[in-house]
Amino acid sequence: MNKSAMVRARIEPRLKDQVEDVFHRLGLSATEAVTLFYKQVVLRQGLPFEVSIPNDSTMKTFAATDAGKDVVVCKDAKALYSKLGI
């Protein structure tokens, strides 16, 4: 199929660099990644991931953790599992 349609978007330079680094590690070009995304949208008839607005409880949790409140820090996975009783 002839690829002649263009998609243009303005993206923050830092975000673009971070995303293109991920694409590179996956062995994808930006064009291949966008094509993959578009094909998934068609296949699923919507976005290929959940998009939702956080509820009040989630927003309060985000605010608390951003402020460093109610955060449990573990030095490694073993310590985390121990805290969880696993």
N, C-alpha and C positions, 0 to 999 in steps of 0.2 A: 504494500500500500504506500502511496506517495505521502511523505510527511512534509506538508507545506504550511500547516496552520501554526501560528505563533501564539505563545502564552507569555505575557510579560507581567512582572510583579516587582514592586519595590520592597526590599528586605533590608533590615538593619545589617550593616557589614559584619559585625561580630557574629550574629546569628547565622548568616550565610556561610561564614568560614567554619563555624562549628558543625553545621549540617553537612557541608561539603567534605569535611574530614570524616564524618560518619559514613557518607556515601563511598568515599575512597576506600575505607576499611571494609565495606561490604562489596567492593568491586563494581560499584554503580556510578554512572555519570549522573549529573543533575537531570538531564533529559530522560534517561532511563528511569530514574526514581519518580519523576513527575508522571511519566507514562504509566508506570506501575500503579501509582496512586489513582490516576484517572480510571484505569481498568478495574481497580477494586471498587471505586465509586459506582461504576456501571454494574458490576457483578452483584454488589450488595444493595444497589438502589438507594444509596445514602453514604455517609461517611464511614470509612472502615474502622472507626473507633468511636467510643462513646463520648459525646459532648454534653455536659450538663452544668448547670449552675449550682454551686455548693449551697446546701441548706444552712440555716443559722448555726446549728451545732458544729458543722464542719468549719464554717467561717470563724467561729470563736476558737476552735482548736488551732486553726492556722494562725490566728492572731497571738494566741498564747505561746505557741512554739516559736513564732518569729521573735517574741519578746524573751524567749529563753525560759518560760515558765512550764512546769509540768513535763520537763524533758528528762528522760532517763538515758544516761550515757553508759555504754558498755565498751570495754576495751577490745573485745573480740566476740566472735560468735559463741564461743563456749560460755563466756560470762552472760551473754544475752539469754542463752538457753537455760542457764542456771537461774537467772532472775524470773524467767517464765515458768520454771519448774518442769522443764522438759528434759 
